[in-house]
Amino acid sequence: MLSPNKHAGFSVVEMLVSLVAGLVVVAGGISLFASVIISGNTTLMLSRLNQDLQAVGDIISRDLQRAGYHPSAAEDMALGAPTSGAVSPTYVFSTADDLYSASGAANPSCIRIKYWAPDPPSGSGAVVRVYNYDSVNKALKVSTSYSEPTSSALSSGDCSSGSKLVSDDEVLIDALSFELVSGSSPTGMRTVRVNITAAHAKKTELSMSLQRQVKIRNDGY
């Protein structure tokens, strides 16, 4: 029995055991906190990537829906055949001229969209937009012209310029392609499927794909 003037304390072994147990509990708490932070950041990155990808899909889809529009197109069609000086046929989407495939590619990665805008920013109604994929920089690019479209087919030169549609600080475009959907009409292909695959620039293992099918207003097949 301990004498009244003496106090019992922890032994060295007991202190070491308590210290180790405390460290284990603290390490578990830190690990859990770190996991929550990492999971939250990953969710935020995926959400931002999805937002950017959906926005890109919306932009391209809206342009595709306007492809071929011209205010006199309906009148020209009613006449059976446009006059030699008619402008509207130059806006018609051509599956042969307005899609470009790089050598060895399974599907086109470059598309030209032509339409007449009632209130364009340039003051002229003509809008010619080319979307293309820069595989070297993993970027989706777009170039815009407000000149009357021509009937010449797209070339590699047409599909190698433009401004980035989305910043590569957060998004890297891994693939872009345009597919013609067969059987979409009795006479030919009137639907274009847009395929985009992208990854987060700071965490490339985070990736997702987007697919949109857009019916073309009219085409020249």
Number of C-alpha atoms within 10 A of each C-alpha: 3 7 6 6 5 7 7 6 8 9 9 9 9 11 12 12 12 13 12 12 12 12 12 12 12 12 12 12 12 12 12 12 12 12 12 12 12 12 12 12 12 14 13 12 21 18 12 15 22 20 12 18 21 16 14 16 17 13 11 18 20 11 18 25 16 19 26 24 21 22 13 14 18 11 13 16 12 10 9 8 11 16 11 7 7 12 17 22 24 18 26 25 27 20 18 12 16 22 25 23 18 13 8 6 10 11 15 19 24 27 25 26 24 29 27 21 17 12 10 12 10 11 10 14 16 21 21 20 22 22 25 29 25 20 14 7 11 19 23 26 19 22 18 15 13 19 12 16 20 11 12 9 14 18 15 13 7 17 24 16 16 18 14 17 17 18 14 17 9 16 24 23 24 21 18 24 20 22 17 18 16 13 11 13 10 8 9 14 19 22 21 20 16 20 17 21 16 23 25 21 19 13 13 13 9 15 19 15 16 15 14 15 16 18 17 20 15 18 19 17 13
